[in-house]
Amino acid sequence: MKPTGELAGKVALVTGAGSGIGRATAALFAAEGARVAVCDRDPAGGAATVEAIRAAGGEALFVQADVARAADCERAVQQVLAAWGRLDVLFNNAGITRRANVVDTSEADWDAVMAVNVKSVFLMSKHAVPVMARQGGGSIVNAGSGWGLVGGKDAVSYCAAKGAVVNMTRAMAVDHGPQHIRVNCVCPGDTDTAMLRHEAAQLGLPGQALVEAGAARPLQRVGQAQEIAQVVLFLASERASFVTGSAYVVDGGGLAGSA
């Protein structure tokens, strides 16, 4: 661990940390001195993230959990406490997408998107907040999306879920500010991850189609997972000590408009 890093001495829990933005953020947290609980339902992905952190000299453990299940979320927090005795940072990152309009979205897909993207934030925070309150404070960062702030085509369940996450963030910030718990939201645009390629497949597009579409943004590309992780680190750290209830857009200018 880095003894003088941004998160030196802190304990962090990252959901959906087996790949993509979650993995990049877990690695960055560890590089900045945190002990990191890598939470994912995929044991292979989670183990790979833990192995990478340890190989780089960091400290990490794997917590296997389905974050849409209350018992799993409670167990995840308890496992972190059993290992390290505290929890300072929670990054609610786990998420899925199902690309379809309201007519073509099945009830099962709607329920799955809401469970993973919204219910998980509720459940993990429900168990993390009392721990942070007893410690005298903490930081929660929720994964929203640019489509939590504006609508998008053929993504009604995802837009609804991420809109809920953005406003949950504000409500939690109001409720738990007096307990010195800051709650913020990062809202990425398209990011070069396996999830983006899976999204393209759902739309019947070539794997690189949505990556290449990033050329239409002001910065003329999609984001990289490490770039999103840097903003999450800022929100989790003491550099953001007076920031709460905010939704940080990290999208290469996509919501600002294209030239």
C-alpha positions, -999 to 999 in steps of 0.1 A, spaced: 0 0 0 10 36 -5 14 51 30 10 87 18 -17 82 -9 -50 99 -12 -67 71 6 -39 60 30 -53 41 60 -88 39 44 -109 8 37 -129 8 5 -156 -15 -9 -161 -15 -47 -190 -33 -63 -188 -46 -98 -151 -46 -94 -144 -77 -115 -140 -57 -147 -143 -23 -163 -147 8 -143 -150 -11 -111 -117 -29 -116 -99 3 -126 -112 21 -96 -103 -7 -72 -68 -7 -85 -65 30 -82 -79 30 -47 -53 4 -37 -25 24 -54 -35 54 -33 -32 35 -1 -66 19 6 -73 -16 15 -99 -27 -10 -127 -52 -9 -133 -63 -45 -170 -72 -47 -185 -90 -77 -207 -120 -84 -181 -134 -109 -154 -152 -89 -129 -153 -118 -132 -116 -125 -130 -107 -88 -100 -129 -83 -82 -113 -113 -87 -79 -98 -74 -89 -64 -44 -106 -80 -36 -75 -100 -38 -53 -68 -16 -76 -48 9 -79 -76 12 -41 -75 19 -42 -38 -17 -33 -26 -40 -51 -1 -73 -65 -13 -98 -93 -7 -125 -107 -28 -161 -106 -17 -185 -127 -38 -220 -112 -37 -251 -106 -58 -257 -70 -49 -294 -73 -58 -298 -96 -28 -302 -81 7 -284 -110 25 -254 -108 2 -251 -70 7 -252 -73 45 -227 -102 44 -204 -82 21 -202 -53 46 -198 -77 75 -169 -95 57 -151 -62 53 -156 -54 89 -143 -88 100 -112 -83 79 -103 -47 86 -127 -33 112 -140 -3 93 -154 9 61 -146 44 48 -155 44 11 -183 26 -8 -183 28 -46 -217 15 -58 -206 7 -93 -223 -26 -102 -246 -22 -132 -261 -37 -163 -280 -24 -194 -307 -38 -215 -312 -18 -248 -348 -15 -258 -377 9 -258 -407 6 -234 -427 -16 -257 -399 -40 -263 -385 -42 -228 -396 -74 -210 -408 -73 -174 -379 -96 -165 -353 -72 -181 -369 -42 -164 -368 -59 -130 -331 -71 -136 -320 -36 -145 -337 -20 -115 -324 -47 -92 -287 -44 -102 -286 -7 -109 -309 8 -82 -318 -17 -55 -281 -26 -51 -273 11 -42 -301 10 -16 -290 -23 -1 -253 -16 0 -258 19 14 -283 6 40 -256 -15 55 -227 8 50 -241 40 64 -245 28 100 -209 16 99 -197 50 86 -219 69 111 -203 50 140 -168 58 127 -177 95 124 -180 97 86 -173 83 52 -178 87 15 -202 70 -8 -199 73 -46 -228 60 -68 -224 51 -104 -249 71 -124 -247 79 -161 -252 107 -185 -284 90 -193 -294 95 -157 -296 132 -166 -310 131 -201 -330 105 -220 -314 81 -245 -327 60 -274 -337 24 -268 -326 23 -232 -357 31 -212 -350 8 -182 -314 20 -180 -323 56 -182 -350 52 -155 -325 33 -133 -297 58 -136 -321 87 -131 -332 71 -99 -295 67 -88 -288 104 -94 -317 115 -72 -311 89 -46 -276 104 -43 -291 138 -35 -315 124 -10 -288 104 8 -266 134 9 -293 154 26 -301 126 51 -265 117 60 -246 149 58 -251 155 95 -233 122 101 -204 135 81 -211 110 52 -207 125 18 -227 110 -10 -219 118 -47 -226 104 -81 -203 99 -111 -220 101 -144 -198 85 -172 -205 87 -208 -197 58 -231 -165 41 -218 -143 15 -235 -153 -16 -216 -167 -50 -222 -201 -37 -212 -200 -12 -240 -193 -40 -265 -221 -61 -250 -244 -31 -254 -235 -29 -291 -243 -66 -295 -278 -60 -280 -284 -34 -307 -272 -57 -334 -241 -36 -341 -204 -46 -345 -184 -48 -313 -165 -16 -319 -195 4 -332 -202 24 -300 -165 29 -294 -161 44 -329 -193 65 -323 -173 84 -297 -157 104 -325 -189 125 -326 -182 138 -291 -163 171 -285 -132 152 -274 -137 128 -303 -135 95 -284 -151 75 -257 -137 74 -222 -112 50 -206 -121 32 -174 -90 48 -157 -104 82 -165 -136 75 -147 -117 60 -118 -98 93 -113 -130 112 -107 -143 85 -84 -110 88 -64 -115 126 -62 -150 122 -48 -139 95 -24 -109 115 -11 -105 145 13 -100 167 -18 -137 166 -21 -144 173 16 -170 200 8 -186 181 -21 -218 162 -15 -251 156 -34 -234 163 -67 -235 144 -100 -202 147 -119 -205 142 -156 -174 125 -172 -183 121 -208 -159 139 -231 -185 167 -236 -213 144 -248 -240 162 -228 -225 196 -237 -232 189 -274 -211 181 -304 -195 206 -328 
